Amino acid sequence: MNTFAVVQAVIIGLLVLGSAFYAFRKLLPGVSARALASASASLNKPWRSPLLQRLGRRLQPKQATGNCGDGCGTCGTCGPTPPKNARPDVQPLEFRPRQR
């Protein structure tokens, strides 16, 4: 087997692996968030090397950060954050068909 075929097989394998990871994240967001949180928790231990700890912090999903101001709703204690330019005196338009 020549070198070109090996390099080609490695590149194609990496592309397929990346595509599968992207599809996993898009199609199963809850499962992928739990898997990433588990991997992040195992890598982010004090006895791990700083490189692995940095990778664990980078893998940590946004839902697991514990920021109550983001309105993620994972803990059930905070509601959605209202838009900054929302005005309570503005009523939405409601269209109804004409009466005949």
C-alpha positions, 0 to 999 in steps of 0.5 A, spaced: 500 500 500 503 506 498 503 512 502 498 516 498 492 511 499 494 511 506 493 519 507 487 519 503 484 514 507 486 518 513 483 524 511 476 521 508 476 517 515 477 524 519 471 527 514 466 522 516 468 522 523 467 530 523 460 529 519 458 524 524 459 528 530 456 534 527 450 530 525 450 527 532 450 534 535 444 537 531 440 531 531 440 529 538 442 535 542 440 533 549 444 526 548 450 530 545 450 535 551 449 529 556 455 526 553 459 532 552 458 534 560 460 527 562 466 527 558 468 534 560 467 532 568 472 526 567 477 531 564 476 537 568 479 533 574 484 537 579 489 531 578 489 531 570 494 535 566 493 543 564 492 541 557 486 536 559 483 540 564 483 546 558 480 541 553 475 539 559 473 546 560 472 547 552 468 541 551 463 543 557 456 545 554 453 551 555 447 548 559 452 546 564 455 553 566 450 554 571 449 561 569 442 563 571 442 569 566 442 565 560 435 563 560 437 556 558 431 553 563 435 546 564 434 547 572 427 550 572 428 556 576 429 561 571 424 563 565 426 566 559 429 572 558 425 578 555 428 582 549 431 588 551 427 592 547 420 589 549 415 594 550 409 592 554 404 597 551 405 594 544 399 589 542 400 584 537 396 585 531 390 580 530 387 579 523 380 576 522 376 574 516 371 579 514 364 577 516 359 577 511 
